[in-house]
Amino acid sequence: MVEYIGKRIRTEKRITVRGLAKMADIAPSTISKWENGSAVPDLAALDLVAKAMKVQPFDLVKFV
């Protein structure tokens, strides 16, 4: 199982959900679902978010 842990990185970089959504061209509600655990990003979305936050995609997820 995969858990999205990008919220920690997003908050450390002082990026809002809306700001990240705009940078990655993803709906803010989608990012919120990842952060509250009701959904996980697919690989394409994970790559977009990683590029927007200038991290590696696997920095944003943890395998549980």
N, C-alpha and C positions, 0 to 999 in steps of 0.2 A: 504494500500500500504506500502511496505517496502523499505527503503532506506539504502544502505550500507554506513556506516560512519567509517569504519576501517582505512581509509587513515590517519586520525588524530592520531590514536593510532600508526599506523605503522611509521609515521614520528617522533612522540615523542620518540619512541624506536629506532630511527635511523636505520630502516630496509629499504632497497631498495625494489622495486617491484620484481626485480630478486631474491634478497635474500629471500624474503617471499615466492616467487613461489617455490624456491628450497626447503625451509624448509617444505612447505606444499604439495609438489609434485603436483603443479597446474601450468598451463601455465601462464607466465607473462602477456600475452595478455588478459587472462581471468580476472586476478586481475585488470588490467587497465580498462577493460569494467565495472567492478563493481564500480571502483573509479570515472569514468566519467559519471556514471548513465545510461549507455546503457544496462546494465544487472544487475541482482541481483543473489547472490549465492544461491544454493540450501542448504538444511540443512546439508548434508554430507560435502560439501565443506566448509561451514561456520564453522563446527566443526573442520576440519583440520586446517583452518587458525587460529581459536581461540587457539587451542593447540600449534601451532607454535609460536604465540605471547604471550602465557601464560595469556590469558584473558578468560572470559566467552563468549560463542557465542553471547548472546544477548547484549554484550557490543559493538558489531560490526555493529549492525543494529538499525534503529529507525523506528518506525511506524508513518506514516504520513497520 
